[in-house]
Amino acid sequence: MFVRFTNIINSLQSLNKCYTNSEMVRKILRCLPKSWMPKVMAIEEAKDLNTLPLEELLGSLMTHEMTIKNHEDDEEQDKKKKKVIAFKSSTVDSSDEDSNDEMALITRRFKKYLAKKKFG
């Protein structure tokens, strides 16, 4: 945004339309979206717009933009981490199930062994 703004200001200067630093600062603050209004209000209240250099305003806005991006990235990562997988629980003791499974397997193998002996 700042590059486009600078190009427009330079083009206007070549046409003999010059703006003061405070006018340029006010124009940039006016063109920001509504989501930036809290930051605009903070700048207007904390700093004198008549003496605020354009570069300092740009630095402040870029810092704010980077902070917003970092918060969005952190929230996105938190959402990815919060995926929870739930398992159904049962009241049967797992050791009993394991021993029952083992017993069933042994029984089946024993039956197969006896069947082979009878036919063999």
Residue pairs with C-beta under 8 A, 6 or more apart in sequence:
1 28
1 31
2 28
2 58
5 24
5 27
5 28
9 19
9 24
12 18
12 19
19 27
21 52
21 53
21 54
22 49
22 50
22 51
22 52
24 54
25 49
25 52
25 54
25 57
26 49
28 54
28 57
28 61
29 40
29 43
29 44
29 49
29 57
32 39
32 40
32 61
36 61
36 64
39 60
39 61
39 64
43 49
43 52
43 57
43 60
